Structures are given as structure tokens and as C-alpha cells.
Amino acid sequence: MDESLLKHFLLMYNHRTQRLVSQEEFSDSSEAIERYEEEERLNFDKDYMDIVLVASDSIESVKVTHANYFTGNARRAIHSAMNINLVA
């Protein structure tokens, strides 16, 4: 995929509340990385927070690849994923 078509999405997920608490979109990778590093510094002592920077063509793709952040219940999403029947 052409990297110039990629967008960057900063997701912040709180495992205590099982909620996505922030979602930001960036077209500039340097700006995205700077913002990611800032959030990591601000939240370094909060082990219940996931701070993830994802590059993708769209937020719709991110919602598929990182569905557990968008369902409102990460544990349910993980258990569902583990029960998927794969067809050869």
C-alpha cells in the first residue's frame, strides 16, 4: 500500500471502564508520533490505559483490525474472536 494514502489513528482505551476514551486522526506521521509519545508520557503510570497508534487507510479498517476498542466490551470481543470457526 502507498504510504502516502495512510492515515494515523491514535486510540486511547480505558480497561477499567472498557471504553474508548479518545480517538484522533492524523495525516502527518510525525505529528501522530509526537502526540502518541505525549500521551504515553502523560499516562505512563496508568496500567489500565492502552494507547495505540495505528496506520491504516481508514477508520473503518481500524474498527475491524482493532474491534475490541470499539465494542465497549473488550473481554467479550476477545472471547468471541477465540471462538471463530475458521474455514479452510
C-alpha positions as CSV (number, residue, x, y, z in Angstrom):
1,M,0.0,0.0,0.0
2,D,1.2,3.5,-0.8
3,E,2.2,5.0,2.5
4,S,1.1,8.5,1.3
5,L,-2.5,7.1,1.5
6,L,-2.2,6.0,5.1
7,K,-3.8,7.9,7.9
8,H,-2.7,7.6,11.5
9,F,-5.2,6.9,14.3
10,L,-4.4,7.5,18.0
11,L,-6.6,5.3,20.2
12,M,-6.8,5.5,23.9
13,Y,-8.7,2.7,25.7
14,N,-9.5,2.5,29.4
15,H,-9.7,-1.1,30.5
16,R,-11.3,-0.2,33.8
17,T,-14.4,1.3,32.1
18,Q,-13.9,-0.9,28.9
19,R,-14.4,2.3,26.8
20,L,-12.5,4.0,24.0
21,V,-11.9,7.4,25.7
22,S,-10.2,9.2,22.8
23,Q,-9.8,8.8,19.0
24,E,-7.7,11.2,16.9
25,E,-6.8,11.1,13.2
26,F,-3.6,12.4,11.7
27,S,-2.5,12.7,8.1
28,D,1.1,13.6,9.2
29,S,3.0,10.7,10.7
30,S,5.5,12.9,12.6
31,E,2.6,14.8,14.2
32,A,0.9,11.5,15.1
33,I,4.1,10.1,16.7
34,E,4.7,13.2,18.7
35,R,1.1,13.1,20.0
36,Y,1.4,9.4,20.8
37,E,4.7,10.0,22.7
38,E,3.0,12.8,24.6
39,E,0.1,10.6,25.7
40,E,2.5,7.8,26.7
41,R,4.3,10.2,28.9
42,L,1.1,11.6,30.5
43,N,-0.3,8.1,31.1
44,F,2.9,6.1,31.9
45,D,1.6,5.2,35.4
46,K,-1.9,4.1,34.3
47,D,-1.5,0.4,33.5
48,Y,-5.3,0.2,32.8
49,M,-4.8,2.5,29.7
50,D,-3.9,1.3,26.2
51,I,-2.5,4.0,24.0
52,V,-2.2,2.7,20.4
53,L,-1.1,4.4,17.2
54,V,-2.3,2.6,14.1
55,A,-1.6,3.4,10.5
56,S,-4.4,2.5,8.1
57,D,-6.3,3.6,5.0
58,S,-9.5,4.4,7.0
59,I,-11.1,4.3,10.4
60,E,-13.4,1.6,9.1
61,S,-10.4,-0.7,8.7
62,V,-9.1,0.1,12.2
63,K,-12.6,-0.7,13.5
64,V,-12.1,-4.2,12.0
65,T,-8.5,-4.8,13.0
66,H,-8.9,-3.3,16.5
67,A,-12.6,-4.1,17.1
68,N,-12.1,-4.7,20.8
69,Y,-11.5,-0.9,21.3
70,F,-14.8,0.0,19.6
71,T,-17.2,-2.6,21.0
72,G,-17.5,-1.2,24.5
73,N,-16.6,-4.6,26.0
74,A,-13.0,-5.8,25.1
75,R,-13.3,-9.0,27.1
76,R,-16.5,-10.0,25.1
77,A,-14.7,-9.2,21.8
78,I,-11.7,-11.3,22.7
79,H,-13.8,-14.3,23.8
80,S,-15.8,-14.0,20.6
81,A,-12.7,-13.9,18.5
82,M,-11.3,-17.0,20.2
83,N,-14.5,-18.9,19.2
84,I,-14.4,-18.2,15.5
85,N,-14.6,-21.3,13.3
86,L,-12.0,-21.0,10.5
87,V,-12.9,-22.4,7.1
88,A,-10.1,-23.8,5.1
